[in-house]
Amino acid sequence: MSLVVQILPYLQIILSVVLVLSILLQQTSAGVGGALGGSDNASFHQTRRGFEKFLFFLSIICGIFFALSSLLSIIVKA
């Protein structure tokens, strides 16, 4: 159990950096009008492909793992 306590902070740091980078690298097609509810383009749905799809799933997976590691950290310290 002490090994988990020692590794957990480093795991959370790595997960948080990967999560932030995967969110920041995602491209968005919404301009200023998209923030106010409007849209600059005529299409309503854009399909994710390639690297954009990979970043989308990576951010979801890292978010889940980060939440689980935070919950584990609370349980271990209690």
Protein Blocks (a to p, Z undefined) as FASTA:
>chain_A
ZZmmmmmmmmmmmmmmmmmmmmmmpccfbdfklmnopafbfbfbdcdehjlmmmmmmmmm
mmmmmmmmmmmmmmmmZZ
